[in-house]
Amino acid sequence: MSNVNATMASARDAAVAIENAAGNLPDVVTRLNATLNQAQRTLADFDADSAFGRDTTAALREIRRAASALNDLARTIERNPNSLILGR
């Protein structure tokens, strides 16, 4: 029985830690988006048809998708922090 109690306590502690970490994700996403916007303004000075311009634009697009996914994850964790532990 003590193993079950220890496991439950550990799961609770993990849920709290995840919830606390998720609280920082919106700020991280906001800063990331601001950095991406600045990078896109800087990139506007380069030839968009060059290999560098195309590759950089594609990389920024992928980073923006990742930021969006982080934002979605943060919202999911805020709504249901146990979902990461329980898989729902």
trRosetta pair geometry for C-beta under 8 A, 3 or more apart (Angstrom, degrees):
i j d omega theta_ij theta_ji phi_ij phi_ji
1 4 5.6 -51 -155 33 41 112
1 5 6.4 40 149 -17 69 105
2 5 5.5 -52 -147 39 37 113
2 6 6.1 39 153 -21 67 106
3 6 5.6 -54 -145 38 31 111
3 7 6.2 33 154 -21 64 106
4 7 5.7 -54 -148 36 30 112
4 8 6.3 28 154 -17 64 106
5 8 5.8 -54 -146 38 30 110
5 9 6.2 31 155 -18 65 106
6 9 5.7 -53 -145 38 30 111
6 10 6.2 32 154 -20 64 107
7 10 5.7 -55 -148 37 29 112
7 11 6.4 31 153 -20 64 105
8 11 5.6 -52 -147 35 32 113
8 12 6.4 35 153 -20 64 103
9 12 5.7 -52 -149 35 32 113
9 13 6.4 33 152 -19 65 105
10 13 5.6 -52 -147 36 32 112
10 14 6.3 34 153 -21 65 105
11 14 5.6 -52 -147 36 31 113
11 15 6.4 34 153 -21 64 104
11 85 5.7 107 -158 -167 96 150
12 15 5.7 -53 -150 34 31 112
12 16 6.5 31 153 -17 64 104
13 16 5.8 -54 -150 36 32 111
13 17 6.4 32 152 -19 65 107
14 17 5.6 -55 -147 38 32 112
14 18 6.2 32 154 -19 66 106
14 85 6.1 118 102 -87 123 124
15 18 5.7 -54 -146 37 30 111
15 19 6.3 32 154 -20 64 107
15 81 5.2 100 -172 128 90 112
15 82 5.4 -9 -121 -89 129 69
15 84 7.8 162 -111 57 66 100
15 85 5.9 -59 -76 -15 92 141
16 19 5.7 -54 -147 36 30 112
16 20 6.4 30 154 -19 64 105
16 81 8.0 60 -80 152 27 150
17 20 5.8 -54 -148 36 30 111
17 21 6.3 28 154 -16 65 107
18 21 5.8 -56 -146 39 31 110
18 22 6.1 33 154 -22 65 108
18 77 6.2 -132 149 -152 99 125
18 81 5.7 145 94 -168 108 95
18 84 5.4 -156 -156 48 159 147
18 85 7.6 -154 2 -38 156 96
19 22 5.7 -53 -145 35 29 113
19 23 6.8 42 151 -31 60 99
19 77 6.6 -176 -105 160 52 103
19 78 7.8 105 -143 -103 80 45
19 81 4.2 -16 -77 -120 100 146
20 23 5.7 -46 -160 18 33 118
20 24 7.7 27 149 -14 59 98
21 24 6.1 -57 -167 30 41 108
21 25 7.3 56 140 -39 66 95
22 25 5.4 -31 -158 2 47 122
22 73 7.4 -131 -126 130 101 83
22 74 5.1 152 -169 -135 85 67
22 77 3.7 -138 -113 103 157 141
22 78 6.1 -161 135 -55 129 70
22 81 7.0 -151 20 -112 148 92
23 26 7.7 -48 -179 19 36 98
23 78 7.8 108 -85 -92 60 96
24 27 5.7 -61 -166 42 56 111
24 28 6.0 57 141 -25 82 107
25 28 5.4 -56 -144 37 36 113
25 29 6.1 35 159 -20 70 105
25 70 5.6 -157 -165 164 111 97
25 71 7.1 170 144 -98 108 39
25 73 6.8 -120 -162 87 163 95
25 74 3.5 -159 90 -86 136 124
25 77 7.7 100 13 44 147 134
26 29 5.7 -55 -146 37 32 111
26 30 6.3 35 154 -22 65 105
26 71 6.9 73 -107 -125 64 79
26 74 5.5 171 -51 145 74 160
27 30 5.6 -52 -147 34 32 114
27 31 6.4 29 156 -14 65 105
28 31 6.0 -57 -150 39 30 107
28 32 6.1 30 152 -20 65 110
28 70 6.8 -83 96 149 114 146
29 32 5.5 -54 -143 38 31 114
29 33 6.3 33 156 -20 65 104
29 67 5.1 127 -141 -172 83 90
29 70 5.3 -176 -80 95 108 114
29 71 4.7 97 -133 -72 166 93
29 74 7.1 -115 -16 -1 135 146
30 33 5.9 -54 -148 35 28 109
30 34 6.6 28 153 -18 62 105
31 34 5.7 -54 -150 35 33 112
31 35 6.4 33 152 -18 65 105
32 35 5.7 -55 -150 37 32 111
32 36 6.3 34 151 -20 66 106
32 63 7.3 -146 177 161 112 103
32 67 4.7 -169 108 -108 134 125
32 70 7.8 71 31 52 157 147
33 36 5.5 -52 -145 37 33 114
33 37 6.3 38 154 -22 65 102
33 64 7.4 73 -112 -125 75 83
33 67 5.9 150 -64 160 80 156
34 37 5.7 -50 -149 33 31 113
34 38 6.6 31 152 -16 62 104
35 38 5.7 -54 -151 37 33 111
35 39 6.3 34 151 -20 66 106
36 39 5.5 -53 -146 36 33 113
36 40 6.3 33 155 -20 66 104
36 60 5.8 131 -151 -160 95 97
36 63 6.1 -175 -98 103 119 119
36 64 5.6 119 -164 -78 161 91
36 67 7.1 -104 -24 -14 146 155
37 40 5.8 -53 -149 35 31 110
37 41 6.6 32 152 -18 64 103
38 41 5.7 -53 -150 35 34 111
38 42 6.4 33 151 -18 66 106
39 42 5.6 -55 -149 38 32 112
39 43 6.1 35 152 -23 66 108
39 56 7.9 -145 164 172 109 109
39 60 5.8 -172 108 -107 127 125
40 43 5.4 -50 -141 37 33 115
40 44 6.8 51 152 -37 60 93
40 60 6.1 135 -74 175 88 159
41 44 5.7 -39 -160 10 34 119
42 45 6.3 -51 -178 19 44 110
43 46 5.6 -57 -163 32 54 111
43 48 7.8 79 150 -94 96 79
43 53 6.8 126 -176 -134 99 75
43 56 5.6 -171 -120 119 128 131
43 57 6.6 147 163 -74 151 77
43 60 7.2 -100 -22 -27 159 153
46 50 6.7 -89 159 40 99 128
46 52 6.3 -89 170 105 142 114
46 53 5.0 -173 117 -85 108 98
46 56 7.4 51 71 45 150 149
47 50 4.1 82 88 -18 109 109
47 52 7.7 79 63 61 85 99
47 53 5.3 -120 96 -31 54 142
48 53 4.4 -166 -133 163 26 142
48 54 7.3 88 171 -63 57 61
48 57 6.9 49 -147 -45 86 143
49 53 6.3 25 27 66 21 139
49 54 7.2 22 -155 -48 24 102
50 53 4.5 96 53 6 81 103
50 54 7.0 -152 89 -3 41 85
51 54 5.9 -57 -145 40 30 108
51 55 6.0 24 160 -15 66 113
52 55 6.0 -61 -142 41 25 106
52 56 5.9 20 162 -16 64 114
53 56 6.0 -59 -140 40 23 107
53 57 6.1 24 160 -18 62 110
54 57 5.9 -58 -147 38 26 110
54 58 6.3 25 156 -18 63 108
55 58 5.8 -56 -149 37 30 111
55 59 6.3 30 153 -20 65 106
56 59 5.6 -52 -146 36 33 112
56 60 6.3 33 155 -18 65 105
57 60 5.8 -54 -147 37 30 110
57 61 6.4 36 152 -23 63 105
58 61 5.5 -52 -149 33 32 115
58 62 6.6 31 153 -17 64 103
59 62 5.8 -54 -151 36 33 110
59 63 6.4 33 151 -19 66 105
60 63 5.6 -52 -146 37 34 112
60 64 6.3 37 153 -21 65 103
61 64 5.8 -54 -150 34 30 112
61 65 6.6 32 150 -19 63 103
62 65 5.6 -50 -151 33 35 113
62 66 6.5 36 150 -19 65 103
63 66 5.5 -52 -150 36 35 113
63 67 6.4 39 150 -21 65 103
64 67 5.5 -49 -148 34 35 114
64 68 6.5 38 151 -20 64 102
65 68 5.6 -53 -151 35 33 113
65 69 6.5 34 150 -19 65 103
66 69 5.6 -52 -148 35 34 112
66 70 6.5 37 151 -20 65 102
67 70 5.6 -50 -150 34 33 113
67 71 6.5 37 150 -20 63 104
68 71 5.5 -52 -151 34 33 114
68 72 6.5 35 151 -18 65 103
69 72 5.6 -51 -148 36 34 113
69 73 6.4 38 151 -21 65 104
70 73 5.5 -52 -148 35 33 114
70 74 6.4 36 152 -22 65 103
71 74 5.7 -50 -149 32 32 113
71 75 6.6 30 153 -16 63 103
72 75 5.8 -55 -151 36 33 110
72 76 6.4 33 152 -19 66 106
73 76 5.6 -56 -148 37 32 112
73 77 6.2 28 156 -16 67 107
74 77 5.9 -57 -146 39 29 108
74 78 6.3 33 154 -22 64 106
75 78 5.6 -53 -146 35 31 113
75 79 6.4 27 157 -16 64 106
76 79 5.9 -59 -151 38 29 107
76 80 6.7 -45 173 48 64 88
76 83 6.2 -89 158 69 100 153
77 80 7.3 -95 -138 71 22 49
77 81 5.4 47 -176 -107 72 61
77 83 7.0 -132 -102 48 51 109
77 84 6.7 11 -107 -30 97 117
78 81 7.4 26 -105 -63 14 83
79 83 8.0 26 85 -16 86 136
80 83 4.3 74 111 -34 107 112
80 88 7.3 -73 142 99 146 87
81 84 7.2 -42 177 16 50 102
82 85 5.3 -62 -162 46 62 108
82 86 5.1 34 147 -3 94 116
82 88 7.8 8 108 53 87 97
83 86 6.1 -64 -124 55 28 93
83 87 7.2 -91 -179 81 57 3
83 88 5.2 -105 -130 79 79 57
84 87 7.9 25 -175 -70 17 39
